[in-house]
Amino acid sequence: MRKAWLCFLLLALAAPAGVEAAASGRILKVLKFYVDAKGRHARSPSLYQRDAYQAWLRQHPEARGGLRICVHWAANREAQKEGLRLRAELITANSSKAKPIVVERAVRRGFLGRKWDALELLGKPYRKAGRLIAWRVTLWSGKKLLAEERSFLW
């Protein structure tokens, strides 16, 4: 019995050595926040206070300074070789589906391949864009699309 377990263990350890892993990734969660003129999406670290401040910013558009899209994503080591990028495509009141506003950022793999990163649309471009209608967030490795998450209206 002991020899069978030893053979199984050796085969399990040796098998992945010759196999090339494919680049893969996924988007785990997307959160959208308004930010004020100082770039804050909350006045304190409390989740309750963050939600209350977001409700206040929704009711007072004149106090908004921009939009922050926080993305929780994961990717394996193979995807890192080509370089990872997060891209948000935003359809707003002053843009069209044919030509959405694109916000892009290069990112690095985090601990155990998972990480939170933020894409921001601030200042004059935000004021020019108008109200957010729909969005799509994608994770890219080089020119290969790894993952996509989109809003209901996309």
Secondary structure, DSSP 8 states (H G I E B T S, - for coil): -HHHHHHHHHHHHHGGGGS-----EEEEEEEEEEEETTS-S-SSS-HHHHHHHHHHHHH-GGGEEEEEEEEEEEE-HHHHTT-EEEEEEEEETTS-SSS-EEEEEEE---GGGEEEEEEEEEHHHHHHH-SEEEEEEEEEETTEEEEEEE-TT-
